[in-house]
């Protein structure tokens, strides 16, 4: 994505009254550090909260991590969202996660830690928290909520889509999340990819071609979302979630990691267009 394109999307997002946050993700936004800094500054100056998602490959030392994060904090970055799990740590030493975490705290940034797990994962969210050695990290859904916290940590089952589809089925964590109920992120947690395609959410399900909302290079984001809200597909997801679409298709399988896994399967089912 080019800088002027990203600035244009931020401007479009600002025209939608409900938009409060801009998240820079990828891929890895720290591969383009100067662009990231400019965009954080641009969005923050216009009253938006900002977050960046990172695998911490760049945090070779804590001092280097401070050098990267301090200008972003000065520019208005609010949250660093760290990916830490067996999948990422097969490529990136965990000490870089630790360096990023300590640096983020030292420059006053909020921290979210995301951990995707399989059945045999050794690096669970509890293990990540143990290695970070900070008693003020609150695990979402944990037994004991903390009165004070320096970060929150979230564990999710990995979704067997894309490269994840190569992982054997006996590694799936079936039932890691509820399948029932309306989807609360569709057309709310919206993404724009480098080609300008607007995706209805940031999960793997949003990558399905059927889920594309439109292209922000061709039409304004607000208009695209207004039109999408009238589509049967998104009305069903908003009201009933992916189980509503599954019921229409009569899909017999029941072994899903979570509703995003189910949603991706439904959205890539060749029968869906006809059913809708």
MIGU-178112 format. One line per 4 residues: their letters; for each residue x, y, z of N, C-alpha, C. Coordinates in pm, whole numbers, m for minus. Layout:
# residues N
a	X,Y,Z,X,Y,Z,X,Y,Z; ...;
END
This chain:
# residues 276
xxxx	84,m119,0,0,0,0,88,124,0; 57,221,m85,135,344,m90,90,439,21; 182,530,58,154,623,166,31,707,137; 20,762,17,m94,849,m12,m224,770,m13;
xxxx	m218,643,m51,m339,559,m46,m383,539,99; m287,507,185,m320,484,325,m377,610,390; m318,726,358,m370,853,411,m513,875,362; m537,843,235,m672,858,182,m773,768,253;
xxxx	m732,646,288,m823,556,359,m851,607,500; m748,664,565,m770,723,698,m869,838,688; m856,922,585,m950,1032,566,m1092,980,545; m1105,873,466,m1237,814,445,m1294,759,575;
xxxx	m1209,694,653,m1255,638,781,m1303,748,876; m1235,863,873,m1273,973,962,m1412,1026,931; m1459,1007,810,m1593,1055,773,m1704,968,831; m1667,851,886,m1766,761,946,m1767,787,1096;
xxxx	m1878,838,1152,m1879,882,1292,m1840,775,1393; m1868,648,1365,m1842,542,1463,m1696,498,1467; m1615,540,1370,m1476,495,1366,m1394,570,1471; m1327,494,1557,m1243,552,1662,m1098,506,1652;
xxxx	m1076,386,1595,m944,325,1595,m894,299,1454; m764,316,1435,m695,271,1315,m586,174,1360; m585,55,1302,m484,m46,1335,m396,m71,1214; m266,m69,1234,m171,m96,1126,m120,m238,1143;
xxxx	m152,m321,1045,m120,m463,1056,m69,m511,922; m62,m640,903,m7,m689,778,m36,m835,758; 70,m916,738,208,m876,732,265,m809,857; 372,m739,835,450,m679,943,475,m532,915;
xxxx	403,m440,985,417,m297,955,556,m240,983; 635,m305,1069,768,m253,1098,867,m279,985; 823,m348,879,906,m354,759,907,m220,686; 811,m134,719,802,0,660,796,102,774;
xxxx	904,116,852,898,196,975,871,344,951; 926,402,846,903,545,821,757,570,784; 701,482,702,561,495,664,471,476,786; 504,379,869,426,355,991,424,479,1079;
xxxx	540,540,1099,549,659,1183,464,773,1126; 472,795,995,394,903,934,244,879,948; 202,754,933,59,724,938,5,731,1081; 84,686,1178,43,700,1317,26,846,1352;
xxxx	123,928,1310,117,1072,1337,m5,1134,1268; m32,1095,1145,m144,1151,1068,m277,1115,1133; m294,988,1167,m421,944,1225,m441,1003,1364; m335,1004,1444,m346,1057,1580,m379,1206,1580;
xxxx	m316,1282,1490,m344,1425,1480,m489,1453,1446; m557,1355,1389,m697,1372,1349,m792,1306,1447; m743,1282,1569,m830,1239,1678,m860,1091,1684; m786,1009,1610,m810,866,1612,m710,795,1702;
xxxx	m756,692,1772,m665,605,1845,m591,516,1745; m468,479,1778,m390,398,1684,m326,279,1754; m314,172,1676,m254,47,1722,m167,m7,1609; m59,m76,1644,16,m150,1543,36,m293,1591;
xxxx	30,m386,1497,47,m528,1526,185,m569,1478; 258,m644,1561,396,m676,1526,438,m813,1578; 533,m874,1507,594,m998,1554,726,m973,1627; 768,m845,1636,885,m803,1714,1019,m845,1654;
xxxx	1023,m879,1526,1149,m922,1465,1258,m816,1478; 1218,m691,1487,1308,m577,1485,1367,m547,1622; 1315,m609,1729,1355,m574,1867,1475,m658,1910; 1590,m637,1845,1707,m720,1873,1764,m695,2012;
xxxx	1750,m573,2061,1785,m540,2199,1674,m452,2254; 1669,m442,2386,1568,m355,2446,1594,m210,2410; 1720,m172,2401,1753,m34,2365,1708,m3,2222; 1730,m97,2132,1685,m78,1994,1533,m70,1987;
xxxx	1467,m151,2070,1321,m149,2072,1269,m14,2122; 1333,41,2225,1294,174,2273,1313,277,2163; 1424,265,2090,1450,359,1981,1344,354,1872; 1285,238,1850,1179,226,1750,1045,274,1803;
xxxx	1015,242,1930,881,269,1984,864,410,2038; 973,470,2087,960,604,2147,908,708,2047; 961,713,1923,904,809,1826,758,780,1793; 720,652,1791,580,617,1764,491,663,1879;
xxxx	539,647,2003,462,694,2117,447,846,2112; 555,915,2076,549,1061,2063,452,1104,1953; 442,1021,1849,351,1052,1738,206,1022,1772; 182,953,1884,45,928,1927,2,784,1928;
xxxx	94,689,1904,55,548,1908,2,514,2047; m108,442,2051,m170,405,2179,m137,263,2222; m137,168,2128,m127,26,2163,m29,m45,2071; 54,m132,2130,133,m229,2056,68,m364,2076;
xxxx	34,m430,1967,m30,m562,1970,75,m664,1926; 120,m747,2019,232,m839,1996,179,m979,1965; 230,m1039,1857,199,m1178,1825,310,m1266,1882; 272,m1361,1968,371,m1449,2030,311,m1588,2048;
xxxx	368,m1686,1980,321,m1824,1989,420,m1913,1916; 393,m2042,1915,484,m2136,1849,500,m2106,1701; 393,m2060,1637,399,m2033,1494,498,m1920,1464; 492,m1812,1543,584,m1700,1522,724,m1731,1573;
xxxx	731,m1799,1687,862,m1823,1747,942,m1932,1677; 883,m1997,1577,964,m2086,1493,1054,m2005,1401; 1029,m1873,1391,1109,m1784,1307,1180,m1675,1387; 1124,m1637,1500,1172,m1519,1573,1202,m1555,1718;
xxxx	1324,m1529,1767,1357,m1562,1906,1264,m1491,2004; 1228,m1562,2112,1134,m1503,2207,1193,m1382,2277; 1325,m1372,2286,1381,m1256,2356,1346,m1126,2286; 1313,m1131,2157,1271,m1009,2088,1130,m967,2131;
xxxx	1046,m1065,2160,915,m1035,2218,934,m967,2354; 1024,m1022,2435,1052,m965,2567,1106,m823,2554; 1197,m801,2459,1253,m667,2441,1145,m567,2400; 1058,m606,2309,950,m518,2265,856,m488,2381;
xxxx	823,m591,2457,729,m574,2569,784,m475,2671; 909,m493,2712,968,m404,2812,981,m262,2758; 1018,m250,2630,1032,m117,2570,898,m46,2561; 794,m120,2524,660,m59,2514,616,m4,2649;
xxxx	638,m82,2754,602,m33,2888,682,92,2924; 810,92,2889,896,203,2932,860,333,2863; 802,328,2743,764,451,2673,616,483,2689; 546,405,2773,408,438,2809,301,386,2715;
xxxx	332,283,2636,233,227,2545,155,115,2614; 27,103,2579,m50,m13,2622,m8,m133,2536; m20,m252,2595,24,m373,2525,m87,m477,2525; m108,m537,2407,m193,m654,2392,m105,m766,2337;
xxxx	m118,m885,2394,m42,m1001,2347,m140,m1103,2292; m121,m1143,2167,m208,m1241,2103,m131,m1371,2082; m190,m1481,2125,m125,m1612,2119,m218,m1711,2051; m179,m1759,1934,m258,m1859,1861,m199,m1997,1891;
xxxx	m284,m2090,1929,m234,m2219,1975,m296,m2335,1899; m221,m2445,1894,m269,m2573,1847,m274,m2668,1968; m323,m2789,1946,m340,m2881,2058,m208,m2912,2128; m98,m2922,2052,31,m2959,2112,121,m2838,2136;
xxxx	69,m2718,2129,152,m2598,2146,219,m2597,2283; 347,m2566,2283,419,m2547,2407,412,m2403,2455; 405,m2310,2359,401,m2168,2393,255,m2124,2401; 192,m2161,2511,55,m2118,2539,58,m1977,2595;
xxxx	m59,m1918,2614,m61,m1781,2668,m4,m1778,2810; m29,m1883,2887,28,m1889,3022,180,m1893,3018; 236,m1968,2920,381,m1976,2908,440,m1844,2860; 371,m1776,2770,417,m1644,2725,424,m1549,2843;
xxxx	319,m1547,2923,315,m1458,3041,425,m1496,3139; 447,m1626,3159,553,m1669,3251,690,m1620,3203; 716,m1632,3073,846,m1591,3020,864,m1439,3027; 757,m1365,3017,768,m1219,3026,789,m1174,3170;
xxxx	755,m1261,3266,787,m1240,3407,733,m1108,3459; 605,m1085,3432,539,m964,3481,405,m1006,3540; 390,m988,3669,269,m1029,3739,148,m943,3710; 164,m840,3627,51,m751,3599,m3,m770,3457;
xxxx	23,m885,3397,m37,m917,3267,m165,m994,3294; m277,m943,3247,m407,m1006,3270,m442,m1095,3151; m464,m1224,3177,m505,m1317,3072,m656,m1311,3058; m703,m1276,2939,m847,m1265,2916,m911,m1402,2933;
xxxx	m1015,m1407,3016,m1079,m1534,3046,m1010,m1613,3155; m908,m1554,3217,m835,m1622,3322,m917,m1634,3449; m864,m1710,3543,m938,m1738,3665,m953,m1615,3754; m851,m1533,3760,m851,m1423,3857,m821,m1291,3786;
xxxx	m921,m1201,3777,m893,m1070,3717,m800,m987,3806; m716,m908,3742,m619,m828,3816,m675,m689,3845; m641,m636,3962,m684,m500,3996,m605,m398,3916; m477,m423,3898,m393,m336,3813,m326,m424,3709;
xxxx	m311,m371,3589,m250,m452,3484,m164,m365,3395; m58,m426,3342,30,m357,3248,1,m399,3105; m70,m511,3089,m101,m561,2956,m213,m664,2967; m275,m693,2853,m369,m805,2847,m318,m907,2747;
xxxx	m347,m1034,2772,m303,m1143,2686,m424,m1226,2647; m429,m1263,2520,m544,m1335,2465,m495,m1461,2395; m557,m1574,2423,m526,m1699,2354,m641,m1738,2264; m610,m1776,2141,m710,m1822,2046,m660,m1950,1979;
xxxx	m752,m2034,1938,m713,m2148,1857,m679,m2101,1717; m570,m2154,1660,m535,m2112,1524,m646,m2158,1429; m665,m2082,1322,m768,m2115,1224,m702,m2189,1108; m748,m2311,1075,m684,m2391,971,m719,m2343,830;
xxxx	m671,m2224,797,m695,m2160,668,m561,m2113,614; m544,m2110,483,m417,m2069,424,m309,m2168,462; m194,m2119,510,m88,m2210,554,m133,m2295,672; m227,m2242,750,m279,m2317,864,m351,m2444,823;
xxxx	m399,m2448,698,m468,m2568,649,m372,m2686,636; m242,m2659,637,m144,m2767,626,m122,m2838,760; m172,m2780,869,m156,m2841,1001,m258,m2954,1015; m217,m3072,1061,m309,m3186,1072,m431,m3155,1159;
xxxx	m543,m3218,1125,m668,m3190,1194,m663,m3229,1342; m580,m3326,1378,m573,m3362,1519,m503,m3256,1604; m453,m3149,1539,m395,m3036,1611,m496,m2924,1634; m614,m2934,1573,m715,m2830,1589,m767,m2830,1732;
xxxx	m786,m2711,1787,m848,m2698,1919,m997,m2675,1899; m1070,m2783,1885,m1212,m2773,1857,m1284,m2710,1976; m1374,m2617,1943,m1454,m2556,2048,m1382,m2452,2130; m1275,m2393,2075,m1202,m2290,2149,m1288,m2165,2166;
xxxx	m1387,m2148,2080,m1480,m2036,2093,m1619,m2080,2053; m1721,m2012,2102,m1859,m2048,2072,m1891,m2021,1925; m1971,m2110,1867,m2016,m2091,1729,m2146,m2013,1721; m2219,m2008,1830,m2353,m1952,1829,m2352,m1801,1842;
xxxx	m2464,m1741,1803,m2487,m1599,1826,m2442,m1511,1711; m2490,m1387,1710,m2456,m1293,1602,m2309,m1258,1602; m2258,m1225,1484,m2120,m1177,1472,m2117,m1029,1508; m2035,m992,1605,m2030,m854,1652,m1920,m772,1587;
xxxx	m1844,m834,1496,m1735,m759,1432,m1758,m735,1283; m1848,m810,1222,m1868,m795,1078,m1915,m653,1046; m1849,m591,950,m1872,m452,908,m1842,m351,1019; m1774,m395,1123,m1733,m306,1232,m1581,m306,1248;
xxxx	m1522,m425,1244,m1376,m439,1253,m1325,m455,1110; m1331,m347,1034,m1313,m351,889,m1165,m340,853; m1126,m410,746,m987,m404,699,m983,m357,554; m871,m296,516,m845,m261,376,m710,m322,339;
xxxx	m708,m401,232,m583,m466,194,m505,m377,97; m381,m412,64,m297,m325,m18,m354,m293,m156; m444,m377,m205,m504,m350,m336,m629,m264,m327; m667,m229,m205,m784,m144,m185,m911,m220,m153;
xxxx	m905,m354,m151,m1025,m431,m120,m1064,m410,25; m1190,m384,46,m1244,m366,181,m1297,m500,229; m1247,m543,343,m1285,m672,402,m1374,m646,523; m1476,m728,545,m1575,m699,649,m1526,m724,791;
xxxx	m1409,m789,804,m1353,m816,936,m1205,m845,918; m1136,m866,1030,m991,m892,1024,m959,m1039,1045; m1057,m1127,1036,m1030,m1269,1053,m1001,m1334,918; m964,m1461,923,m940,m1535,800,m1064,m1540,712;
xxxx	m1182,m1538,775,m1307,m1543,699,m1321,m1421,607; m1268,m1308,652,m1280,m1186,573,m1203,m1191,443; m1111,m1289,429,m1032,m1301,308,m1107,m1369,194; m1219,m1433,226,m1296,m1501,122,m1349,m1401,21;
xxxx	m1341,m1436,m107,m1383,m1343,m212,m1530,m1303,m196; m1614,m1396,m152,m1755,m1367,m133,m1777,m1255,m30; m1681,m1240,63,m1696,m1143,171,m1651,m1002,133; m1591,m985,16,m1543,m852,m19,m1656,m750,m21;
xxxx	m1630,m636,42,m1731,m530,50,m1726,m442,m74; m1610,m429,m135,m1590,m341,m250,m1447,m291,m247; m1415,m194,m331,m1279,m143,m339,m1277,6,m306; m1197,42,m205,m1191,180,m158,m1116,271,m253;
xxxx	m1050,214,m356,m991,297,m460,m1097,348,m557; m1210,280,m561,m1314,312,m658,m1435,380,m597; m1464,350,m470,m1578,409,m401,m1540,444,m258; m1610,540,m200,m1581,581,m63,m1617,471,35;
xxxx	m1535,460,139,m1552,356,239,m1692,361,302; m1737,480,338,m1868,493,400,m1979,443,311; m1973,475,181,m2076,429,88,m2073,277,73; m1951,221,68,m1938,76,56,m1999,5,177;
xxxx	m1974,57,296,m2025,m7,417,m2177,8,428; m2228,124,387,m2373,142,388,m2441,43,295; m2385,25,177,m2443,m69,81,m2429,m213,131; m2315,m244,193,m2293,m380,244,m2393,m415,354;
xxxx	m2429,m316,434,m2524,m340,542,m2661,m386,495; m2690,m364,367,m2819,m406,311,m2812,m542,242; m2691,m597,230,m2676,m727,165,m2721,m840,257; m2788,m938,199,m2838,m1051,276,m2727,m1120,354;
xxxx	m2612,m1137,289,m2500,m1205,353,m2466,m1141,487; m2446,m1011,489,m2404,m943,611,m2519,m925,709; m2641,m919,659,m2756,m911,750,m2769,m1040,830; m2749,m1155,762,m2755,m1283,833,m2641,m1294,934;
xxxx	m2519,m1257,893,m2407,m1264,986,m2428,m1174,1107; m2483,m1055,1085,m2506,m962,1196,m2615,m1011,1290; m2715,m1078,1235,m2829,m1122,1316,m2807,m1258,1380; m2747,m1352,1305,m2737,m1489,1351,m2595,m1543,1356;
xxxx	m2501,m1474,1293,m2365,m1525,1284,m2353,m1631,1176; m2235,m1693,1164,m2214,m1792,1058,m2303,m1915,1070; m2356,m1943,1191,m2447,m2058,1204,m2573,m2036,1122; m2611,m1908,1104,m2728,m1879,1021,m2704,m1918,876;
xxxx	m2584,m1887,826,m2550,m1927,689,m2532,m2078,678; m2472,m2137,780,m2453,m2283,781,m2587,m2354,773; m2686,m2303,843,m2818,m2365,841,m2880,m2359,702; m2858,m2248,633,m2910,m2235,496,m2847,m2338,403;
xxxx	m2719,m2366,426,m2647,m2460,340,m2668,m2606,381; m2706,m2625,507,m2721,m2760,555,m2590,m2834,567; m2483,m2762,594,m2351,m2824,604,m2347,m2920,723; m2305,m3046,704,m2314,m3144,812,m2199,m3142,912;
xxxx	m2083,m3087,877,m1967,m3099,964,m1983,m3013,1089; m1928,m3060,1200,m1944,m2986,1326,m1812,m2954,1393; m1700,m2998,1338,m1571,m2980,1405,m1502,m2852,1359; m1537,m2742,1425,m1479,m2612,1393,m1403,m2560,1514;
xxxx	m1294,m2490,1487,m1216,m2431,1595,m1296,m2320,1663; m1355,m2235,1582,m1435,m2124,1634,m1525,m2072,1522; m1598,m1967,1549,m1695,m1920,1450,m1627,m1862,1326; m1505,m1811,1340,m1434,m1759,1223,m1396,m1872,1127;
xxxx	m1360,m1987,1183,m1333,m2106,1103,m1460,m2149,1028; m1570,m2157,1101,m1697,m2191,1040,m1734,m2090,932; m1716,m1963,961,m1752,m1857,867,m1672,m1869,738; m1542,m1896,751,m1459,m1911,630,m1508,m2027,545;
xxxx	m1541,m2139,609,m1589,m2253,530,m1719,m2220,458; m1809,m2151,527,m1937,m2116,465,m1916,m2018,350; m1830,m1918,371,m1810,m1815,269,m1737,m1867,146; m1668,m1978,159,m1599,m2037,44,m1676,m2155,m15;
xxxx	m1795,m2179,35,m1880,m2286,m19,m1939,m2240,m152; m1917,m2313,m261,m1965,m2270,m393,m2117,m2260,m403; m2189,m2318,m306,m2335,m2312,m310,m2391,m2182,m252; m2306,m2106,m181,m2356,m1993,m104,m2423,m1887,m189;
xxxx	m2364,m1853,m303,m2424,m1750,m388,m2566,m1783,m429; m2589,m1908,m467,m2723,m1948,m508,m2820,m1943,m390; m2777,m1989,m274,m2862,m1988,m155,m2902,m1846,m119; m2808,m1754,m126,m2838,m1614,m91,m2934,m1553,m193;
END
